[in-house]
Amino acid sequence: MPEFHENIQTFVPIYEKKRNQSPTDFGLTNHIRGVIVTNGTTNDLIPEVKSFIEEAVLLCQPDDIHICDGSERENRLLLKKLQENGTILPLPKYENCWLARTNPRDVARVESKTFICTERKEDAVPTHKLFETGNLGNWISPDDMNMAIRLRFPNCMKGRTMYVIPYSMGPVGSPLSKIGIEITDSAYVVTSMRIMTRMGKPVLDSLRNNSEFVKCLHSVGSPANGVIEMESWPCDPERTIILHKPSENLIVSYGSGYGGNSLLGKKCFALRIGSTIAKREGWLAEHMLIMGITNPKGEKKYITAAFPSACGKTNLAMMTPTLPGYKIECVGDDIAWMKFDSEGVLRAINPENGFFGVAPGTSNSTNPIAMQSIFKNTIFTNVASTSDGGVYWEGMENEIDENIDITDWLGKKWNKNSGKPAAHPNSRFCTPASNCPIIDSAWEDPKGVPISAILFGGRRPAGVPLVYEANNWTHGVFIGACMRSEATAAAEHQGKVIMHDPFAMRPFFGYNFGHYLSHWLSMEKRGKVPKIFHVNWFRKGSDGKFMWPGYGENSRVLDWIVRRIDGEECYRDSAIGRIPTINGLNLNNLEYNVNISEIFSIPKDFWIEEIKNIQKYFHNQMSADDLPYEIFDQLNALSRRVEAL
């Protein structure tokens, strides 16, 4: 993307000037620069955290400061405050569940306004001499980042409380975990972060042993014209910006109160900053679910899987298998941090503490486990509400009485003949992972769980087989680099266009994608790498209908993957990788007419066009210097194999 510019003279804002000063001697333990600390004490804060808070106070000018302890009492008080402000509504049908309705202009990730700040542009994004723009990240210079902060943040918290959220990504004290401090003016963010992370005093205590933390500054914003469109959901959509500075482990977000734009432990820390830390330290921070699979013999394997949002990640992580004797357990549904242990085994933790899942499409037929998880201690955002005190979204048509009245996500009366969705397509549930009835017993194991396979996948209506296995690690990295999928509602894009989404990380890279590929390739030299597979539940036949039933029947694909992990010779080579033999999949008692030869067919014309699209994408997105030669070799080899079909 082009550099970020604003028409203002260059200067260094207060926030940057304070960074280079030594921590202040605060004296009184209940004040920071004259602002009253309304909860906790600054005695609990190490000097580095005190200094970070002071910088934010000087810049944002809040009325008071609340140091979050993560307690149930604190949570109840914040929920009460949010209810009084009209930000959330109680859902009496369930236990401690709430509904938030955002400003309609604040409903999705803002990829076009998300930037990585480095001294050299090529460290953040791939470069190309002929093409000025790309979609593998946006770069901003340090000077422009300073200007962006100075134009937005001064006095933005005037009249508000500044909340200080100490949180751990991963079990507190785990060698695979990292700590963040998020400063925000949104109580909604605090209550959501309490669900999504381990938050509170134990995290502050752990900082006494290791003072390293990721700095996260967030404000819902204060519009330049002083007019807040929706008092219950303040935001500044015209000036929203999300900034990451990997060299300082710093995240700065302004203008949005929604999801990953404001819950800075999610994509901003877990993936963008996390991936840069992982590169420095030799591990992987990935947009992947983690699940345990136990076969009928009682043998258990753990796998990770990378799909773009709304492509079935949560459904897979919480699958109810139809294949007899199989058991699925969930470690996490969105993020995986993976590191080799001392014996060279790749181990993974889920750095999150909750699920932030897409609501539409989730139902008792598609994901009964999710439905059993989300109606306790949950915050719903932008779903519809029902007259009996519950929630509704597309997919729940068979689960609601026809006499129940529905109010849509905009707060208006709704009926199914309106032609409009009741819930926003990107509406969400934010629920504790501990609610999940199939949560894995090792999900909080500080050592992590051993990974035997990595899956890539997406929505591909044509040409891509149900499942295939990479020939080797390098080929698997190539498959991840070439991932394509229909666009989803989680982002700003419209329509069902096929988009390139390498590793399901396209919006989340914290550094140059070419360097990211090199890092993945290097993992083979660090330890025992798992097998890599690609899956596609969404292929359609000539009649326009899905060729595979999906959901619990996907356990049949997992069965084949597990058998391949164990070395069973149930595959045959193809032009794109290893696919099941004609009888390789267990289809016993499958009540669905599956044309096996068609669902595993590899149409030559389709794949010739696919290769052209991949070639064009790589050519347009980066120079030859950025793309590792191993990826070039894999692309050329694939082209030769397809031409020979």
Buried (B, 14 or more C-beta within 10 A) or exposed (E): BEEBEEEEEEEBBBBBEBBEEEEEEBEEEBEBEEBEBBBBEBEBBBEBBBBBBBBBBBBBBBBBBBBBBBEEEBBEBBBEBBEEBEBBBEBEEBEBBBBBBBBBBBBBBBBEBBBBBBEEBBBBBBBBEEEEEBBBBBBBBBBBBBBBBBBBBBEBBEEBBBBBBBBBBBBBBBEBBBBBBBBBBBBBBBBBBBBBBBBBBBBBEBBEEEEEBBBBBBBBBBBEEEEBBBEBBBBBBEBBBBBBBBEEBBBBBBBBBBBBBBBBBBBBBBBBBBBBBBBEEEBBBBBBBBBBBBBEEEEBBBBBBBBBBBBBBBBBBBBBBBBEEBBBBBBBBBBBBBBBBEEEBBBBBBBBBBBBBBBBBBBBEBBBBBBBBBBBBBBBBBBBBBEEBBBBBBBBEEEBEEEEEBBBBEEEEBEEEEEEBBBBBBBBBBBBBBBBEBBBEBBBBEBBBBBBBBBBBBBBBEBBBBBBBBBBBBBBBBBBBBBBBBBBBBBBBEEEEBBBBBBBBBBBBBBBBBBBBBBBBEBBEEBEBBBBBBBBBBBEBEEEEBBBBBBBBBBBBBBBBBBBBEEEEBBEEBBBBBBBEEEBBBEEEBEEEBEBEEBBBBBBEBBEEBBEEBBEBBBBBBBEEBBBEBBBEBBEBBBEBBEEE
